[in-house]
Amino acid sequence: MWIYIVTGIVVLLVIWSIYDGFRKEKELLERAKRSFGLAPEEEMTPERYRSLSAFLESLPQQETDIDEITWNDLDMDRIFGELNHTCSAVGEEVLFAVLHRPEMSEDELVRREKLIDLFLHEEEARNKAGRALLRMGKMRRISVYDYMMRLHNVRKESNLRHYLMLLPYVAAIVLMVLGQISVGVGVFLGCALLNIATYMKRKGEIEPYLDVVSYIVRWLSSVERLADELSGVENETLASMLKDMKKDAAGFHSFVRLSGVLAQSAPNESMSELLMAYLRMLFHIDLIKFNRIFRTFEEHQDELNRLFRSTGTLDATRAVASYRKSRNVYCIPILRNDRGTILKAEGICHPLVSEPVANSITADRPVLLTGSNASGKSTFLKTLAVNAILAQTVHTVLADAYEASYFRILSSMALRDDLAKKESYYIVEIRSLKRIMDASEGQYPLLCFVDEVLRGTNTAERIAASSRILRYLAEKHALVFAATHDLELTSLLSDVYENYHFSEQVRDDIVVFDYRLKPGKANSRNALKLLKMMDYPKEITDSANTAVEQFLTTGEWQ
């Protein structure tokens, strides 16, 4: 009787598990279709950003990499968040690395463009790829690449102990078959409690590694299915990648089989997964499989690394295609490798501005940007800088048209005191500018953005030093975009810098900005008008206005 009941339960659970698997596959496909072209909804926390850097840090450092100052100046974490339409943890880490490493020639960008274009226009291919990548899922707390590289640090454990702990179950079944049901049940329950206790102890020791191994197994299982499902797609770049991926994945067949015994690192509340959770605790099947895979990892480390890059590249390029779909305006950049210094942009916008004002510019020599407070100078500099990075990384620019040289890109904009190093703002600023000057001596053309040169010191020394610094950079192999309030610089540097400005209008004591780039230098001021708008005491604003007029007339401060 017991045998029939148990057999019936097992059969029902198997049927339910198969049905549940089909249901989940259908849900994943629908999710892949539905989410393409929609902005990501998941929250990017500081902890997640830190975990994304492991793969980037493993790569050899290049001269042209986006440095920390520039990354922070341009708020590139938020830019990544906008672009992060990835479906998998592997894709996230690869995309994060891609945005840090501008390409300096067309080979890799052309390869990426072929994949982006495929996923943008071939619905069946992108949906199948999306389903396979969603099957892999994401990690919320840790880096897959980091822990994958640290698996060899886990204390090795023999499976003999786990096998021996299964013997009491066998004894319990024998006792029940022989009619000693109460004794058999007691032995079974005692063994179950002991196994659960030892399971929880060991799992607590290796949980992050177990999560990563579970993820890797699910990832490798999905890679095989992805390669099979996309094998008929006519795309030379994709076909070459899939061929290499199949070859690299071949060495992992032994532990990809029965991968469901490992815990799911992605949230999964299905009935089949709930059942597997109890089976793992009772029989340690995931710990046994976990201990068996180390040899495979050690033997195939190079293949695992290549699979990480190729899978991540597929996910990252599909994410870029989805990002393009989500934007009203974008273009594919034209990039020139003639060692020139030119930047042409028509209708260019900032990715993070919800209702941006598009501007256009053609610059083949340095640009000095003037204008009133809050008129749009800094935003325009960031617009050009961010899009220059996007052009040389994800081959996408938020503009009607974009043409530029291949550049090394640096900025000095959103600086602050460094309290940890006990350095004042001025010290931080001159260090930042010095790294740009050093980079101008490098082998690649430099595209640099400087906001308010030497704002951390007095007017006389600021104008004297900043004019020399900006002239020095202009005479190097650099295209400089600098914003300043010091109108004296427009005259001092007129022979080497083009002048552009932003301006505003005052209507009934209201300052109205149009955020339009205009040729020439600024001829208006609004700092005192803004004080008046903010209801500063009248005696302050009137007195200050009088002092300014006296200075402009006499050249002396009263």
C-alpha positions as CSV (number, residue, x, y, z in Angstrom):
1,M,0.0,0.0,0.0
2,W,2.7,2.5,1.0
3,I,4.6,1.6,-2.2
4,Y,1.6,2.5,-4.4
5,I,1.0,5.8,-2.5
6,V,4.6,6.9,-2.8
7,T,4.7,5.8,-6.5
8,G,1.5,7.8,-7.2
9,I,2.9,10.9,-5.5
10,V,6.2,10.7,-7.4
11,V,4.3,10.3,-10.8
12,L,2.1,13.3,-10.0
13,L,5.1,15.4,-9.0
14,V,7.0,14.5,-12.2
15,I,4.0,15.4,-14.3
16,W,3.6,18.7,-12.4
17,S,7.3,19.4,-12.8
18,I,7.1,18.9,-16.6
19,Y,4.0,21.1,-16.9
20,D,5.6,23.7,-14.7
21,G,8.7,23.7,-16.9
22,F,6.6,24.4,-20.0
23,R,4.7,27.1,-18.2
24,K,7.9,28.9,-17.2
25,E,9.4,28.7,-20.7
26,K,6.2,30.3,-22.1
27,E,6.3,33.0,-19.4
28,L,10.0,33.8,-20.1
29,L,9.3,34.1,-23.9
30,E,6.4,36.5,-23.2
31,R,8.5,38.5,-20.8
32,A,11.3,38.7,-23.4
33,K,8.8,40.1,-26.0
34,R,7.1,42.5,-23.6
35,S,10.2,44.0,-22.1
36,F,12.1,44.7,-25.3
37,G,12.2,48.5,-25.9
38,L,11.0,49.3,-22.4
39,A,13.2,51.2,-19.8
40,P,14.5,48.9,-17.1
41,E,12.5,49.0,-13.8
42,E,14.9,47.4,-11.4
43,E,16.7,49.6,-8.9
44,M,20.5,49.9,-9.2
45,T,21.9,50.2,-5.6
46,P,25.5,51.2,-4.7
47,E,26.0,47.6,-3.7
48,R,25.1,46.4,-7.1
49,Y,27.3,48.9,-8.8
50,R,30.3,47.7,-6.7
51,S,29.6,44.1,-7.6
52,L,29.6,44.9,-11.3
53,S,33.2,46.0,-11.4
54,A,34.9,42.6,-10.9
55,F,34.9,41.7,-14.6
56,L,36.2,45.1,-15.6
57,E,39.0,45.0,-13.0
58,S,40.1,41.6,-14.4
59,L,40.8,43.1,-17.8
60,P,44.3,44.6,-18.7
61,Q,44.2,48.3,-18.1
62,Q,44.3,50.4,-21.3
63,E,45.4,54.0,-21.7
64,T,42.0,54.9,-23.2
65,D,39.9,53.5,-20.4
66,I,37.4,56.0,-18.9
67,D,39.0,56.9,-15.6
68,E,37.2,57.3,-12.3
69,I,37.1,61.1,-12.3
70,T,35.5,61.2,-15.8
71,W,33.1,58.4,-14.9
72,N,31.9,60.3,-11.8
73,D,31.9,63.7,-13.6
74,L,29.5,62.4,-16.2
75,D,27.3,60.4,-13.8
76,M,28.0,57.3,-15.9
77,D,26.5,55.0,-13.3
78,R,23.1,56.5,-14.1
79,I,23.9,56.3,-17.8
80,F,24.6,52.6,-17.3
81,G,21.3,52.2,-15.5
82,E,19.5,53.7,-18.5
83,L,21.3,51.3,-20.9
84,N,21.0,48.3,-18.7
85,H,18.3,46.4,-20.6
86,T,20.2,43.2,-20.0
87,C,18.5,39.9,-19.0
88,S,21.4,38.2,-17.2
89,A,24.1,38.9,-14.6
90,V,26.8,38.0,-17.2
91,G,25.4,40.6,-19.6
92,E,25.3,43.3,-16.9
93,E,29.0,42.8,-16.0
94,V,30.1,42.8,-19.7
95,L,28.0,45.9,-20.5
96,F,29.5,47.7,-17.5
97,A,33.0,46.9,-18.7
98,V,32.2,47.9,-22.3
99,L,31.1,51.4,-21.2
100,H,34.5,51.9,-19.5
101,R,36.5,50.9,-22.5
102,P,36.1,53.1,-25.6
103,E,37.3,51.4,-28.8
104,M,39.9,53.2,-30.9
105,S,39.3,51.4,-34.2
106,E,36.3,50.1,-36.1
107,D,36.8,46.3,-35.9
108,E,35.1,45.6,-32.6
109,L,32.4,48.3,-33.1
110,V,31.5,46.8,-36.5
111,R,31.1,43.4,-34.9
112,R,28.9,44.8,-32.1
113,E,26.8,46.8,-34.7
114,K,26.1,43.6,-36.6
115,L,24.7,42.0,-33.5
116,I,22.8,45.1,-32.4
117,D,21.2,45.4,-35.8
118,L,20.2,41.7,-35.8
119,F,18.5,42.0,-32.4
120,L,16.8,45.3,-33.4
121,H,15.3,44.0,-36.6
122,E,15.0,40.2,-36.2
123,E,12.1,39.6,-33.7
124,E,12.4,35.8,-33.6
125,A,16.1,35.9,-32.9
126,R,15.9,38.5,-30.2
127,N,13.0,36.8,-28.5
128,K,14.7,33.4,-28.4
129,A,17.9,35.0,-27.1
130,G,15.9,37.0,-24.5
131,R,14.2,33.8,-23.3
132,A,17.6,32.0,-22.9
133,L,19.2,35.0,-21.2
134,L,16.2,35.5,-18.8
135,R,16.5,31.8,-17.9
136,M,20.0,32.6,-16.6
137,G,18.6,35.5,-14.4
138,K,20.6,38.0,-12.4
139,M,22.4,38.1,-9.1
140,R,21.4,40.9,-6.7
141,R,24.3,40.9,-4.2
142,I,27.4,39.4,-5.7
143,S,29.5,39.3,-8.9
144,V,29.3,36.1,-10.8
145,Y,32.7,36.8,-12.3
146,D,34.3,37.6,-9.0
147,Y,33.1,34.4,-7.2
148,M,33.7,32.3,-10.3
149,M,37.4,33.3,-10.1
150,R,37.4,32.6,-6.4
151,L,35.9,29.1,-6.4
152,H,39.3,27.6,-5.9
153,N,39.4,29.2,-2.4
154,V,36.6,27.1,-1.2
155,R,37.6,24.3,1.3
156,K,37.4,21.0,-0.6
157,E,35.2,18.4,0.9
158,S,34.9,14.7,0.2
159,N,31.4,13.4,-0.8
160,L,32.0,10.2,1.2
161,R,30.4,11.8,4.3
162,H,27.3,12.7,2.4
163,Y,27.0,9.3,0.9
164,L,27.3,7.7,4.3
165,M,24.5,9.9,5.6
166,L,22.2,8.4,3.1
167,L,22.5,4.9,4.5
168,P,20.1,5.4,7.4
169,Y,17.4,6.2,4.8
170,V,18.0,2.8,3.2
171,A,17.8,1.1,6.6
172,A,14.6,2.9,7.3
173,I,13.0,1.7,4.1
174,V,14.2,-1.9,4.7
175,L,12.6,-1.8,8.2
176,M,9.3,-0.5,6.9
177,V,9.3,-3.2,4.2
178,L,9.9,-5.8,6.9
179,G,6.9,-4.5,8.8
180,Q,8.8,-2.4,11.4
181,I,7.0,0.7,10.3
182,S,7.2,2.7,13.5
183,V,10.9,2.0,13.9
184,G,11.5,2.7,10.2
185,V,9.7,6.0,10.4
186,G,11.7,6.9,13.5
187,V,15.0,6.1,11.8
188,F,13.9,8.1,8.7
189,L,12.9,11.2,10.7
190,G,16.1,11.0,12.9
191,C,18.2,10.8,9.7
192,A,16.2,13.6,8.1
193,L,16.8,16.0,11.1
194,L,20.5,15.2,11.2
195,N,20.9,15.7,7.4
196,I,18.9,19.0,7.5
197,A,21.2,20.3,10.4
198,T,24.4,19.3,8.6
199,Y,23.1,20.7,5.3
200,M,22.3,24.1,6.8
201,K,25.7,24.3,8.4
202,R,27.6,23.5,5.3
203,K,25.4,25.7,3.1
204,G,26.0,28.6,5.4
205,E,29.7,28.2,4.9
206,I,29.6,28.2,1.1
207,E,26.3,29.9,0.3
208,P,27.7,32.7,-2.0
209,Y,29.8,30.1,-3.9
210,L,26.8,27.7,-4.1
211,D,24.7,30.5,-5.5
212,V,27.3,31.2,-8.1
213,V,27.8,27.6,-9.0
214,S,24.0,27.2,-9.4
215,Y,24.0,30.3,-11.6
216,I,26.9,29.0,-13.7
217,V,25.3,25.7,-14.3
218,R,22.0,27.3,-15.3
219,W,24.0,29.7,-17.5
220,L,25.8,26.9,-19.2
221,S,22.6,25.0,-19.7
222,S,21.0,28.0,-21.3
223,V,24.1,28.6,-23.5
224,E,23.6,25.2,-25.1
225,R,19.9,25.8,-25.8
226,L,20.6,29.4,-27.0
227,A,23.2,28.1,-29.5
228,D,20.8,25.4,-30.8
229,E,17.8,27.8,-31.0
230,L,19.8,30.5,-32.9
231,S,21.7,28.2,-35.2
232,G,19.4,28.9,-38.1
233,V,19.8,32.7,-38.0
234,E,21.7,34.1,-41.0
235,N,24.2,36.4,-39.4
236,E,27.9,35.8,-40.0
237,T,29.0,37.3,-36.7
238,L,26.4,35.5,-34.6
239,A,27.2,32.2,-36.4
240,S,30.9,32.5,-35.6
241,M,30.1,33.3,-32.0
242,L,27.7,30.3,-31.6
243,K,30.2,27.9,-33.1
244,D,32.9,29.0,-30.6
245,M,30.3,28.9,-27.7
246,K,29.3,25.3,-28.6
247,K,32.9,24.3,-28.7
248,D,33.7,25.9,-25.3
249,A,30.6,24.5,-23.7
250,A,31.3,20.9,-24.7
251,G,33.6,20.3,-21.8
252,F,30.8,21.1,-19.3
253,H,28.2,18.5,-20.3
254,S,29.0,16.3,-17.3
255,F,27.7,18.8,-14.7
256,V,25.1,20.6,-16.8
257,R,23.1,17.4,-16.8
258,L,20.6,17.3,-13.9
259,S,21.4,21.0,-13.2
260,G,18.0,21.3,-11.5
261,V,19.4,19.7,-8.4
262,L,21.3,22.9,-7.6
263,A,19.5,25.7,-5.8
264,Q,18.2,28.5,-7.9
265,S,20.0,31.7,-7.3
266,A,17.2,33.7,-9.0
267,P,13.9,34.0,-7.1
268,N,11.7,31.0,-8.0
269,E,8.6,30.1,-6.1
270,S,7.3,27.3,-8.3
271,M,6.1,24.0,-6.9
272,S,8.9,22.1,-8.5
273,E,11.5,24.3,-7.0
274,L,9.9,24.1,-3.5
275,L,10.0,20.3,-3.8
276,M,13.6,20.4,-4.9
277,A,14.5,22.6,-1.9
278,Y,13.2,19.8,0.5
279,L,15.0,17.1,-1.4
280,R,18.3,19.0,-1.2
281,M,18.1,19.4,2.5
282,L,17.2,15.7,3.0
283,F,19.7,14.1,0.6
284,H,22.4,16.8,0.1
285,I,22.2,16.4,-3.7
286,D,23.3,19.9,-4.4
287,L,26.3,19.7,-2.1
288,I,27.3,16.4,-3.7
289,K,27.1,18.0,-7.2
290,F,28.8,21.1,-5.9
291,N,31.8,19.1,-4.7
292,R,32.1,17.3,-8.0
293,I,32.4,20.3,-10.3
294,F,35.7,21.8,-9.0
295,R,37.7,19.4,-11.2
296,T,35.8,20.4,-14.2
297,F,36.2,24.2,-13.5
298,E,40.0,23.8,-13.0
299,E,40.3,21.8,-16.3
300,H,38.2,24.2,-18.3
301,Q,38.9,27.7,-16.9
302,D,39.9,29.2,-20.2
303,E,36.7,28.0,-21.8
304,L,34.6,29.3,-18.9
305,N,36.2,32.8,-19.4
306,R,35.5,32.8,-23.1
307,L,31.9,31.8,-22.5
308,F,31.5,34.6,-20.0
309,R,32.6,37.2,-22.6
310,S,30.6,35.7,-25.5
311,T,27.4,35.3,-23.6
312,G,27.8,38.7,-22.0
313,T,28.4,40.3,-25.4
314,L,25.2,38.7,-26.8
315,D,23.2,40.1,-23.9
316,A,24.9,43.5,-23.9
317,T,24.3,44.0,-27.7
318,R,20.7,42.9,-27.3
319,A,20.4,45.4,-24.5
320,V,21.7,48.2,-26.7
321,A,19.2,47.2,-29.4
322,S,16.4,47.4,-26.8
323,Y,17.8,50.8,-25.7
324,R,17.7,52.1,-29.2
325,K,14.1,50.9,-29.5
326,S,13.2,52.9,-26.4
327,R,14.6,56.2,-27.7
328,N,12.8,58.6,-30.1
329,V,16.1,59.8,-31.6
330,Y,19.4,58.1,-32.1
331,C,22.0,57.6,-34.8
332,I,24.9,55.3,-35.7
333,P,28.1,57.4,-35.4
334,I,30.6,58.0,-38.2
335,L,34.0,57.6,-36.6
336,R,37.2,58.7,-38.3
337,N,40.6,57.1,-37.7
338,D,42.7,59.8,-39.4
339,R,44.2,61.1,-36.2
340,G,42.3,64.3,-36.6
341,T,40.4,66.2,-34.0
342,I,36.9,66.9,-35.2
343,L,33.5,66.6,-33.7
344,K,30.2,67.2,-35.6
345,A,26.9,66.7,-33.9
346,E,23.4,67.6,-35.2
347,G,20.5,67.7,-32.7
348,I,22.4,66.0,-29.9
349,C,20.7,65.4,-26.6
350,H,21.6,64.2,-23.1
351,P,20.3,60.7,-22.2
352,L,19.2,61.6,-18.7
353,V,17.2,64.8,-19.6
354,S,13.5,63.9,-20.0
355,E,12.7,66.8,-22.3
356,P,16.0,67.7,-23.8
357,V,16.8,70.7,-26.0
358,A,18.7,69.4,-29.0
359,N,21.8,71.4,-30.0
360,S,24.2,71.2,-32.9
361,I,27.9,72.0,-33.3
362,T,30.9,71.5,-35.6
363,A,34.3,71.8,-34.0
364,D,37.7,71.1,-35.4
365,R,39.5,73.4,-32.9
366,P,39.0,74.0,-29.2
367,V,35.7,75.6,-28.0
368,L,35.3,78.1,-25.1
369,L,31.8,78.2,-23.7
370,T,30.4,81.2,-21.8
371,G,27.0,82.1,-20.5
372,S,25.0,82.9,-17.4
373,N,24.4,80.7,-14.4
374,A,22.1,77.8,-15.0
375,S,22.0,78.6,-18.8
376,G,23.1,75.1,-19.9
377,K,26.9,75.2,-20.2
378,S,27.7,72.2,-18.0
379,T,24.8,70.1,-19.4
380,F,26.0,70.7,-22.9
381,L,29.6,69.7,-22.0
382,K,28.2,66.5,-20.4
383,T,26.0,65.9,-23.4
384,L,29.0,65.9,-25.8
385,A,31.1,63.8,-23.4
386,V,28.6,61.2,-22.7
387,N,27.7,60.7,-26.3
388,A,31.3,60.6,-27.3
389,I,31.7,57.6,-24.9
390,L,28.5,56.0,-26.2
391,A,29.8,56.4,-29.8
392,Q,33.0,54.5,-29.1
393,T,31.4,51.8,-26.8
394,V,27.9,50.9,-27.8
395,H,28.0,52.6,-31.2
396,T,24.9,54.6,-30.5
397,V,24.6,58.4,-30.2
398,L,21.5,60.4,-29.1
399,A,21.5,62.8,-32.0
400,D,20.2,63.2,-35.6
401,A,23.8,62.8,-36.9
402,Y,27.3,62.4,-35.3
403,E,30.7,62.3,-36.8
404,A,34.0,62.5,-34.9
405,S,37.5,61.3,-34.6
406,Y,38.4,58.4,-32.3
407,F,39.3,60.1,-29.0
408,R,40.7,59.4,-25.6
409,I,38.0,61.1,-23.4
410,L,38.7,62.9,-20.2
411,S,36.9,65.5,-18.1
412,S,37.4,67.8,-15.1
413,M,34.0,69.0,-14.0
414,A,32.3,67.8,-10.8
415,L,35.2,68.0,-8.4
416,R,35.1,68.4,-4.6
417,D,37.5,68.5,-1.6
418,D,39.1,65.2,-0.7
419,L,38.8,65.1,3.1
420,A,40.4,61.7,3.3
421,K,43.6,62.9,1.7
422,K,43.2,66.4,3.4
423,E,43.3,68.1,0.0
424,S,41.5,71.3,-0.7
425,Y,39.3,71.9,-3.7
426,Y,42.1,73.7,-5.5
427,I,44.6,70.9,-5.0
428,V,42.1,68.3,-6.3
429,E,41.4,70.6,-9.3
430,I,45.0,71.1,-10.3
431,R,45.7,67.3,-10.0
432,S,42.7,66.7,-12.2
433,L,43.9,69.2,-14.8
434,K,47.4,67.8,-14.7
435,R,46.3,64.4,-15.7
436,I,44.6,65.9,-18.7
437,M,47.7,67.8,-19.6
438,D,49.8,64.5,-19.3
439,A,47.2,62.7,-21.5
440,S,47.6,65.3,-24.2
441,E,51.1,63.9,-24.7
442,G,49.8,60.4,-25.5
443,Q,49.5,58.6,-28.8
444,Y,45.7,59.2,-29.2
445,P,43.8,62.4,-29.9
446,L,42.4,63.8,-26.8
447,L,38.8,65.0,-26.3
448,C,38.6,66.8,-23.0
449,F,35.9,68.7,-21.1
450,V,36.7,71.3,-18.4
451,D,34.1,73.2,-16.4
452,E,35.2,76.5,-14.8
453,V,38.9,76.2,-15.0
454,L,40.7,76.8,-11.6
455,R,37.5,78.0,-9.9
456,G,39.2,77.2,-6.6
457,T,41.5,80.3,-6.6
458,N,41.3,84.1,-6.9
459,T,40.3,86.0,-10.0
460,A,43.7,87.4,-11.1
461,E,45.6,84.1,-10.7
462,R,42.7,82.1,-12.1
463,I,42.6,84.1,-15.4
464,A,46.4,84.1,-15.7
465,A,46.9,80.4,-15.1
466,S,43.7,79.1,-16.8
467,S,44.5,81.0,-20.0
468,R,47.9,79.4,-20.2
469,I,46.6,75.9,-19.4
470,L,43.9,76.1,-22.0
471,R,46.4,77.5,-24.6
472,Y,48.8,74.6,-23.7
473,L,46.1,72.0,-24.4
474,A,45.0,73.8,-27.6
475,E,48.5,73.5,-29.0
476,K,48.5,69.7,-28.3
477,H,46.7,67.0,-30.1
478,A,43.5,67.8,-28.3
479,L,40.0,69.0,-28.9
480,V,39.1,71.0,-25.8
481,F,35.6,72.1,-24.6
482,A,35.9,74.5,-21.7
483,A,33.1,76.4,-19.9
484,T,33.9,79.6,-18.0
485,H,32.4,82.7,-16.4
486,D,35.6,84.6,-17.0
487,L,34.8,86.6,-20.2
488,E,38.4,87.8,-20.2
489,L,39.4,84.4,-21.5
490,T,37.3,84.9,-24.7
491,S,39.7,87.7,-25.8
492,L,42.9,86.1,-24.5
493,L,42.3,82.9,-26.3
494,S,40.4,84.1,-29.4
495,D,43.2,83.0,-31.7
496,V,43.0,79.4,-30.7
497,Y,39.4,78.9,-29.3
498,E,36.0,79.2,-31.0
499,N,33.6,81.1,-28.8
500,Y,30.0,79.8,-28.1
501,H,27.6,80.8,-25.4
502,F,24.2,80.2,-23.8
503,S,21.9,83.1,-22.8
504,E,18.6,83.9,-21.3
505,Q,15.8,86.5,-21.3
506,V,14.3,88.5,-18.4
507,R,10.6,88.9,-18.5
508,D,8.9,90.7,-15.6
509,D,11.7,89.8,-13.3
510,I,11.6,86.2,-14.4
511,V,14.7,84.7,-16.0
512,V,13.8,82.4,-19.0
513,F,16.4,80.0,-20.4
514,D,16.1,78.6,-23.9
515,Y,19.2,76.3,-23.6
516,R,20.2,77.0,-27.2
517,L,23.8,77.1,-28.2
518,K,24.8,80.3,-29.9
519,P,28.0,81.5,-31.6
520,G,30.2,84.1,-30.0
521,K,30.8,85.1,-26.4
522,A,28.1,85.8,-23.8
523,N,27.2,89.4,-23.2
524,S,24.7,89.1,-20.3
525,R,24.8,88.4,-16.6
526,N,22.1,87.0,-14.4
527,A,23.6,86.2,-11.0
528,L,22.1,89.2,-9.3
529,K,18.8,88.7,-11.1
530,L,18.6,85.2,-9.7
531,L,19.2,86.5,-6.2
532,K,16.3,88.9,-6.7
533,M,14.1,86.1,-8.0
534,M,14.9,84.1,-4.8
535,D,13.7,87.1,-2.7
536,Y,17.1,88.1,-1.3
537,P,16.8,91.3,0.7
538,K,16.5,94.3,-1.5
539,E,19.4,96.2,0.1
540,I,21.7,93.4,-0.9
541,T,20.7,93.2,-4.6
542,D,20.4,97.0,-5.1
543,S,23.8,97.6,-3.5
544,A,25.4,94.8,-5.4
545,N,24.0,96.1,-8.7
546,T,25.4,99.6,-7.9
547,A,28.8,98.1,-7.1
548,V,28.9,96.2,-10.4
549,E,28.0,99.3,-12.4
550,Q,30.7,101.4,-10.7
551,F,33.3,98.7,-11.4
552,L,32.3,98.4,-15.1
553,T,32.6,102.3,-15.3
554,T,35.8,102.9,-13.3
555,G,37.5,99.5,-13.2
556,E,37.7,99.7,-9.4
557,W,35.6,98.2,-6.7
558,Q,34.0,100.6,-4.3
